[in-house]
Structures are given as structure tokens and as C-alpha cells.
Amino acid sequence: MNLIHLARLVRDQMVTTCLAEVFEKSGEDVLSLEKKADPAKLRQLHSRFCPTVHDNSDEVDGQCPNTTFEGSQLFYRDFLEHCDNFAFTTHLKNALIESITEKNRESFDAEATQLTDVICTLRLLAKFLGLIESQPFRGQASALPGDILDTHIKLREQV
């Protein structure tokens, strides 16, 4: 199986479904949003992508609020959290970086909708890239089998 091709397909499908869902929630589909820019709709879209940070310390972990996933983003988050293939995850990470780099190079006309679309796409790609990058640090020690955990403890004591 070609994991590079699969990773690009997953990335493209993730961007398409997640962004379409965001634009549908705002009452417009992607094509009609490009044709006319309603400032109220764009503010509403922005508020959905930028959840407010509450002062409640239970909801905020460190300096950054917890990342929220809604709708179809939950499927991709669960998919990535349960994906146990290091090669695929690496290829998906590279595909996300490739898309972020391409979007970052784009130049914009005076259209606010094109800029909004690119910003929404970049935020989505960055969210999932951050999820992939942070996976090794979110593991639970109790998830390791006892013999492996004992081996790791012995190795750490020797160093």
C-alpha cells in the first residue's frame, strides 16, 4: 500500500469535510461564500473557529486552552489517536506540512473570502498537525504493559 498517497487522500478529505461543515454551520456553502462576503457571516465563522477562553482553570491547561474538536473533526481526531502506524502518521504529518507551506505561499487579491478560506484551512491543518506532534507526550504510563514499563524504569535508573 502506498502510504504517501493514502496520507494525502486523508488530508484532502479531512480538509474538505471539516471546512464544508464549518461553512454549512454559518448558513452558507463554500461556493456561495466565495461569491459574496457578508461581514456578519464572516464574524460568525471567526467566532466558531476562535472559541473564547474562559477564566476557569479546569478548562485551560497551561497557557493555552484545550483544543476543541467538533463534528467531523472528532472523527479525524479519533482516527489519528487510534492510528497505530508510525509510517502513516509520519506521511500524514509531512502532507499537512506540505499543504501549510503551499497555502502560506499564496498571494491574495482584494477578496476577503479567499483570505478567510485560506486562514480557515491553515487553522484546520495546524490543529491536526499539532495533534499529531503532541501524541507522544499525551500517552499514559498505565497504557504500557507491566514488563515494558519495568524495562523502561530499569533503563532510566542506569542512566
Secondary structure by P-SEA (a helix, b strand, c coil): ccaaaaaaaaaaaaaaaaaaaaaaaacccaaaaaacccaaaaaaaaaaaccccccccccccccccccccccaaaaaaaaaaacccaaaaaaaaaaaaaaaaaaaaccccccaaaaaaaaaaaaaaaaaaaaaaacccccccccccaaaaaaaaaaaaac
